[in-house]
Amino acid sequence: MGSVGKKAYQRKRGIILSYTQTVIHLIANLLYVPILLRTIGQNEYGVYQLAGSVVAYINIMESFLSAGVLRYYCKYKDMGDCVRMENTLALSKRIYGVFSIIVIAAGALAAVAVQIFYSDALDSKELRETEAIIIALSANIVINLVNYVYHAAIKAEERFVFLNTASIMVEILQPISVICVVMVIPQAFAVVVAQVTINLLVNIVKRYYCINILKVKIVYHYKDSELVRRIMKFSGWVLLVMIAEQIFLKADQLILAKLFGTGTVAIYAVGAQIYSNYLPIGASIAGVYMPKVSELYNKEKDIKAISDIFIRTGRIAFMVACLILTGFGIYGVPFIRMWAGQQYLPAYYVAMIVMTPFTITVVQNVGVVVLQVENLYAFRGKVYLVIAVINLISTWFLAKKMGVVGAALSTAILILIGNGLIMNWYYGKHASLDISSFWKELMSMVPAIILALLCGLGLRLLIPVNGWTSLFINIVIYTLIYVTLLFFMACNGYERQLIAGRFKGVRNKR
């Protein structure tokens, strides 16, 4: 197999393993989140989510430079400039060392800020535990920061099978370790300690693989102020987007904690847990295409090929996303009732309201990669910053009137405006993506999806959901109906071959 064939194989297997990771992550959460709720309790779970929401803003430091480092490393790799590749990693490692110090300071400040801001909403035990969790999660960020250059190098070398296999192991080991720990120590802090330990071990494995297997060299050759300036400038816009995303994903919980306390945060967090599992669907595909898009843009100057990737990956993500969205729409209420408990039913509406507009984000993740490669990311940063600030204000007022549903509604409306309207205009106008064909291709699948949805609603009437067994039977039958209808009514030749190839591969293994 030639180098091109190996890269294609890595991308294909990487996408499959990414979706496998997403499924395992979903199953793990289905199993261990109810255990957490029942072992540590609603208030402890609320403390855990509150601390996580606070640290999420510090966590942006972890990924702040990631897009910039990967972009320029891939660029120099396409140029065959080994010295600049090595120097890019070395300079990035030094920068990440500085950022680690900033994270430690920010974590300490956040712990103090929580003590002050939530003194009237949390009791003394909750405040102390929140402070301890913030410090532990900040340490976890430092672990990732000092090891990110190894992750970037592995990704740039397109070793997606290793990366995604490592991620799958994390998805399996983390919930197992968490369950073992909380059975002995039923506290939110114990959950975090287990997670940090697993993360440390995985980072050690990645470092070993990068240095000893791939033989990647991280060598400081010379001072390159221009490269540092370009990385920092590019990453500055990435930072704005990440801050905005954290406002969308975490600010709701911070505001609800202030207005209603940790119990309401726990209810919202259950809904957030569901839509957080939904978002990686598109990222599973986009994550493996950065090196390929970089090669097409920097080396081959083939914009049409990039647009074709955007459309092809968007169709696949749309099929998977709509299966989950329609399936949760049909079976979400009985699922929440059995999974988390009757008191968490409002989480269904939180999840559905936010997941629906986020579908646009899910199917267009490769568009984000295109913006990064073409150095057009600044516009996305500006858009996200504006709508994030508006979201803070609208969430406060809508949450006071409508509770958790109001908070979710505010987020959904602004995501629809920002990602749905403004960014689609920009993709077509400035990123040279064929956005009209993109949506025509996706809309051609809608009739089959609607028919599948109607069949699913009828199926639920025929087989009432009164327990886990009947829910499982419903989901399996609905999935088969959905896949069959899309296969014959919506899939193109490439997609039919892809699906048929997978089934053929399964039969051959048997």
C-alpha positions in Angstrom: 0.0 0.0 0.0 1.5 3.4 -1.1 1.7 6.4 1.1 -1.5 7.9 -0.4 -3.3 4.7 0.2 -2.1 4.5 3.8 -3.3 8.0 4.4 -6.7 7.3 2.9 -6.9 4.1 5.0 -6.0 6.1 8.2 -8.7 8.7 7.4 -11.3 6.1 6.7 -10.5 4.0 9.8 -10.1 7.2 11.8 -13.7 8.3 10.9 -15.0 4.8 11.8 -13.1 4.8 15.1 -14.3 8.4 15.8 -17.9 7.3 15.5 -17.1 4.2 17.5 -15.7 6.5 20.2 -18.8 8.7 20.1 -21.1 5.6 20.5 -19.0 4.3 23.4 -19.0 7.7 25.0 -22.8 7.8 24.7 -23.2 4.3 26.1 -20.7 5.0 28.9 -22.7 8.1 29.9 -26.0 6.2 29.7 -24.6 3.8 32.2 -22.5 5.8 34.6 -24.4 9.2 34.8 -27.4 7.6 36.5 -25.0 5.8 38.9 -23.4 9.2 39.7 -26.8 10.7 40.3 -27.8 7.9 42.6 -24.4 7.5 44.4 -23.3 11.1 44.9 -26.7 12.7 44.8 -28.3 15.6 42.9 -26.6 18.4 44.8 -23.1 16.7 44.5 -23.7 16.3 40.8 -24.7 19.9 40.6 -21.4 20.9 42.4 -19.5 18.7 39.9 -21.2 20.4 36.9 -20.8 23.9 38.4 -17.1 23.4 38.9 -16.7 22.0 35.4 -18.6 25.0 34.0 -16.2 27.4 35.8 -13.0 25.5 34.7 -14.4 25.3 31.1 -13.3 28.9 30.6 -9.8 28.1 31.8 -9.8 25.0 29.6 -9.8 27.2 26.5 -6.1 27.6 27.2 -5.7 23.9 26.4 -6.9 24.3 22.9 -5.9 27.9 22.4 -2.9 27.3 20.2 -3.9 23.9 19.0 -5.4 25.0 15.6 -2.5 27.3 14.9 0.2 24.8 15.8 -1.4 22.1 13.7 -2.0 24.5 10.8 1.6 25.6 10.5 3.1 22.2 11.2 0.9 20.7 8.4 1.9 23.6 6.1 5.6 23.0 6.6 5.1 19.2 6.3 3.4 19.8 2.9 6.5 21.9 1.9 8.9 19.2 3.1 10.6 21.6 5.5 11.7 19.3 8.4 13.7 22.1 10.2 10.6 24.3 10.4 8.4 21.3 11.5 10.8 20.6 14.4 11.1 24.3 15.3 7.3 24.8 15.2 6.9 22.0 17.8 9.8 23.3 19.9 8.5 26.9 20.0 5.0 25.6 20.7 6.2 23.6 23.6 7.8 26.7 25.2 4.6 28.7 24.7 2.6 26.0 26.3 4.9 26.0 29.3 4.1 29.7 29.8 0.4 29.0 29.4 0.6 26.3 32.1 1.7 28.9 34.6 -1.2 31.1 33.5 -3.6 28.2 34.0 -2.4 27.6 37.5 -2.9 31.2 38.4 -6.3 31.3 36.7 -7.4 28.2 38.6 -6.5 29.7 41.9 -8.4 32.9 41.1 -11.4 31.0 39.9 -11.5 29.0 43.2 -11.5 32.3 45.1 -14.1 33.9 42.8 -16.5 30.9 43.4 -16.2 31.4 47.1 -17.3 35.0 46.8 -19.9 34.9 44.0 -21.8 31.8 45.2 -21.5 32.4 48.9 -25.3 33.0 49.1 -26.3 30.1 46.8 -24.1 27.2 48.1 -23.4 26.0 51.6 -19.9 25.9 53.1 -19.3 22.2 52.2 -20.4 22.7 48.6 -18.1 25.8 48.3 -15.1 23.9 49.7 -15.6 20.9 47.3 -16.2 23.2 44.3 -12.9 24.9 45.1 -11.0 21.6 45.3 -12.5 20.3 42.1 -11.5 23.5 40.3 -7.9 23.1 41.4 -7.8 19.4 40.3 -9.3 20.2 36.9 -6.8 23.0 36.4 -4.0 20.5 37.1 -5.6 18.3 34.4 -5.4 21.1 31.9 -1.7 21.6 32.7 -1.2 17.9 31.9 -2.8 18.3 28.5 -0.9 21.5 27.8 2.6 20.2 28.3 1.8 17.2 26.2 -0.2 18.8 23.3 2.7 19.0 20.9 2.8 15.2 20.8 -0.9 15.0 20.1 -0.5 17.6 17.3 2.4 15.7 15.7 0.5 12.4 15.7 -2.5 14.1 14.1 -0.4 15.8 11.5 1.2 12.4 10.6 -2.4 11.2 10.1 -2.1 8.4 12.6 -5.8 8.5 13.4 -6.1 4.8 14.2 -3.8 5.2 17.2 -5.3 8.6 18.3 -8.9 7.3 18.2 -8.0 4.0 19.7 -6.5 5.9 22.6 -9.6 8.0 22.9 -11.8 4.9 22.9 -9.7 3.5 25.8 -10.3 6.7 27.7 -14.0 6.4 27.1 -13.9 2.9 28.5 -11.5 3.3 31.4 -12.8 6.6 32.8 -16.3 5.5 33.7 -15.1 2.2 35.0 -12.6 4.0 37.3 -15.2 6.6 38.3 -17.8 4.0 39.3 -15.2 2.0 41.3 -14.2 5.2 43.2 -17.6 6.6 43.9 -18.7 3.2 45.3 -16.1 3.7 48.0 -16.1 7.6 48.2 -19.4 9.0 47.0 -18.2 12.5 46.4 -17.8 14.7 43.3 -14.1 15.3 44.1 -13.4 11.6 43.9 -14.9 11.6 40.4 -12.5 14.2 39.2 -9.4 12.5 40.8 -10.3 9.3 38.8 -10.6 11.3 35.6 -7.4 13.1 36.0 -5.5 9.9 36.7 -6.7 8.2 33.5 -5.9 11.3 31.5 -2.3 11.4 32.8 -1.7 7.8 31.8 -3.1 8.3 28.3 -0.9 11.4 27.8 2.2 9.4 28.8 1.3 6.7 26.2 0.9 9.4 23.5 4.2 10.9 24.3 5.9 7.5 24.1 4.3 6.8 20.8 5.3 10.1 19.3 8.9 10.0 20.4 9.7 6.3 20.2 7.4 4.9 17.4 7.0 7.9 15.0 10.5 9.2 15.8 9.1 12.8 15.7 11.8 15.3 16.6 11.1 18.4 18.7 14.2 20.5 18.2 14.7 24.2 18.8 16.7 25.5 15.8 16.3 29.2 15.9 14.2 32.1 17.2 11.2 32.6 14.8 9.3 35.6 16.0 7.3 35.8 12.8 6.0 32.3 13.3 5.1 32.9 16.9 3.3 36.1 15.9 1.3 34.3 13.2 0.4 31.4 15.5 -0.6 33.8 18.2 -2.6 36.0 15.8 -4.4 33.0 14.3 -5.0 31.4 17.7 -6.4 34.7 19.0 -9.5 34.3 16.8 -9.7 30.7 17.8 -9.6 31.8 21.4 -12.6 34.1 20.9 -14.6 31.3 19.3 -13.7 29.0 22.2 -14.8 31.6 24.8 -18.0 32.1 22.9 -18.6 28.3 22.7 -18.1 28.0 26.4 -20.6 30.8 27.0 -23.1 28.8 24.9 -22.3 25.5 26.5 -21.6 26.5 30.2 -22.9 30.0 31.0 -26.4 28.7 31.2 -25.4 26.5 34.1 -23.6 29.4 35.9 -26.6 31.7 35.6 -29.0 28.9 36.7 -26.8 28.2 39.7 -27.0 31.9 40.7 -30.7 32.1 40.2 -31.9 28.7 41.5 -29.1 26.8 43.1 -27.3 23.5 42.3 -30.5 21.4 42.1 -31.6 23.2 38.9 -28.1 23.1 37.6 -28.2 19.3 37.8 -31.5 19.2 35.8 -30.0 21.4 33.1 -26.8 19.4 33.2 -28.6 16.2 32.3 -29.9 17.9 29.1 -26.5 19.3 28.5 -25.0 15.9 28.9 -27.2 14.7 26.0 -26.5 17.5 23.6 -22.8 17.5 24.4 -22.8 13.9 23.2 -24.4 15.1 20.0 -21.9 17.8 19.0 -18.9 15.5 18.4 -20.7 13.7 15.5 -19.4 16.2 12.9 -16.1 16.7 14.6 -15.5 13.0 14.3 -15.2 13.5 10.5 -13.6 17.0 10.5 -10.8 16.0 12.9 -9.3 13.6 10.3 -9.4 16.0 7.4 -7.2 18.9 8.5 -4.0 17.4 6.9 -5.9 16.6 3.7 -7.5 20.0 3.4 -4.2 21.6 4.1 -2.5 19.6 1.3 -5.3 20.5 -1.2 -5.0 24.2 -0.3 -1.3 24.7 0.2 0.1 22.2 -2.3 -2.5 21.5 -5.0 -4.6 24.8 -4.8 -7.7 22.7 -5.5 -10.7 24.6 -4.0 -13.3 22.5 -5.8 -11.9 19.3 -4.2 -12.2 21.0 -0.8 -15.8 21.9 -1.5 -16.5 18.3 -2.6 -15.1 17.1 0.8 -17.3 19.7 2.6 -20.4 18.4 0.8 -19.6 14.7 1.1 -18.8 14.8 4.8 -21.8 17.0 5.4 -24.2 14.4 3.9 -22.7 11.6 6.1 -22.8 13.7 9.2 -26.4 14.8 8.4 -27.6 11.2 8.1 -26.1 10.2 11.5 -27.2 13.4 13.2 -30.8 13.1 12.1 -30.9 9.5 13.2 -30.0 10.6 16.7 -32.1 13.8 16.7 -35.3 12.1 15.5 -34.7 9.1 17.6 -34.3 11.2 20.7 -37.3 13.2 19.7 -39.4 10.1 19.7 -38.0 8.2 22.7 -36.4 11.0 24.7 -39.1 11.4 27.4 -39.3 7.7 28.5 -35.5 7.5 28.2 -35.0 10.5 30.6 -37.6 9.1 33.0 -35.9 5.7 33.2 -32.3 7.0 32.9 -32.2 9.9 35.3 -35.6 10.0 37.0 -39.0 11.7 36.7 -37.7 15.0 38.3 -35.2 15.4 35.3 -37.9 15.4 32.6 -37.3 19.1 31.8 -33.9 18.0 30.5 -35.6 16.5 27.5 -36.8 19.9 26.3 -33.3 21.4 27.1 -31.7 18.8 24.9 -34.2 19.0 22.0 -34.2 22.8 21.9 -30.4 23.0 21.8 -29.7 20.0 19.6 -31.9 21.1 16.7 -30.0 24.3 15.7 -26.7 22.7 16.6 -27.3 20.2 13.8 -26.1 22.9 11.5 -22.8 23.0 13.4 -22.5 19.2 13.4 -22.9 18.9 9.6 -20.5 21.8 8.8 -17.5 21.0 11.0 -15.3 20.5 7.9 -16.1 24.2 7.1 -14.3 25.2 10.3 -11.3 23.3 9.1 -11.4 25.1 5.8 -11.5 28.4 7.5 -8.5 27.5 9.6 -6.5 26.3 6.6 -7.4 29.3 4.4 -6.7 31.7 7.4 -10.2 33.0 7.4 -11.0 32.1 11.0 -11.1 35.7 12.2 -14.6 36.3 11.0 -16.0 33.3 12.9 -14.3 34.7 16.0 -16.0 38.1 15.6 -19.4 36.5 15.0 -19.2 34.1 17.9 -18.1 36.8 20.3 -21.0 39.1 19.4 -23.7 36.4 19.7 -22.1 35.0 22.9 -22.4 38.4 24.6 -26.0 38.7 23.5 -26.6 35.2 24.8 -25.4 36.1 28.3 -28.0 38.8 28.5 -30.9 37.0 26.9 -30.2 33.8 29.0 -30.5 35.8 32.2 -33.9 37.2 31.3 -35.4 34.1 29.7 -34.1 31.9 32.5 -35.8 34.1 35.1 -39.1 33.8 33.2 -38.9 30.2 31.9 -36.2 28.4 34.0 -34.1 25.8 32.3 -36.2 25.9 29.1 -35.6 29.6 28.8 -31.9 29.2 29.1 -31.9 26.6 26.4 -34.1 28.7 24.1 -31.7 31.6 24.3 -28.8 29.5 23.3 -30.7 27.8 20.4 -31.9 31.1 18.8 -28.4 32.6 18.8 -26.8 29.5 17.4 -29.3 29.5 14.6 -28.5 33.1 13.8 -24.7 32.8 14.1 -24.0 29.3 12.7 -27.0 29.0 10.6 -27.4 32.3 8.8 -24.2 34.4 9.1 -21.6 31.6 8.8 -23.3 30.0 5.8 -23.3 33.3 4.0 -19.6 33.6 4.8 -18.7 30.1 3.7 -20.3 30.8 0.3 -19.0 34.4 -0.1 -15.5 34.2 1.1 -14.4 30.6 1.7 -15.3 29.5 -1.9 -17.5 26.7 -0.7 -20.5 25.7 -2.8 -23.0 26.3 0.0 -26.0 26.2 -2.4 -25.1 22.7 -3.5 -24.4 21.7 0.1 -27.9 22.5 1.2 -29.5 21.1 -1.9 -27.7 17.8 -1.2 -28.8 17.7 2.4 -32.4 18.7 1.7 -32.7 15.9 -0.8 -32.5 13.5 2.2 -35.3 15.2 4.2 -38.3 13.4 2.7 -36.7 10.0 3.6 -35.9 11.3 7.1 -39.5 12.6 7.6 -40.9 9.3 6.5 -38.6 7.5 8.9 -39.8 9.8 11.7 -43.5 9.1 11.0 -42.7 5.3 11.0 -40.9 5.7 14.3 -43.9 7.5 15.9 -46.2 4.7 14.6 -43.8 2.1 16.0 -44.0 3.6 19.4 -47.8 3.3 19.4 -47.5 -0.4 18.3 -44.8 -1.2 20.9 -45.4 1.0 24.0 -42.2 1.9 25.9 -42.7 0.6 29.4 -39.1 -0.5 30.3 -35.6 -0.8 29.0 -36.3 -3.9 27.0 -39.2 -2.3 25.0 -37.1 0.9 24.6 -34.2 -1.1 23.2 -36.5 -3.0 20.8 -38.0 0.2 19.6 -34.6 1.9 19.0 -33.2 -1.1 17.1 -36.3 -1.4 14.8 -36.4 2.4 14.3 -32.7 2.4 13.3 -33.2 -0.4 10.8 -36.2 1.5 9.3 -34.2 4.7 9.1 -31.1 3.2 7.5 -33.3 1.2 5.0 -35.3 4.2 3.9 -32.2 6.4 3.5 -30.3 3.7 1.7 -33.0 3.3 -1.0 -34.4 6.9 -1.0 -31.6 9.3 -0.2 -28.1 7.7 -0.5 -26.0 8.3 -3.5 -23.8 5.7 -5.2 -20.7 6.5 -3.0 -22.7 6.2 0.2 -24.4 3.0 -0.9 -21.0 1.5 -1.6 -19.7 2.7 1.8 -22.6 1.1 3.7 -22.6 -2.1 1.5 -18.8 -2.3 2.0 -19.1 -2.2 5.7 -21.7 -5.0 5.8 -19.5 -7.0 3.3 -16.5 -6.5 5.6 -18.5 -7.8 8.6 -19.6 -10.9 6.6 -16.1 -11.6 5.5 -14.8 -11.4 9.1 -17.3 -14.0 10.0 
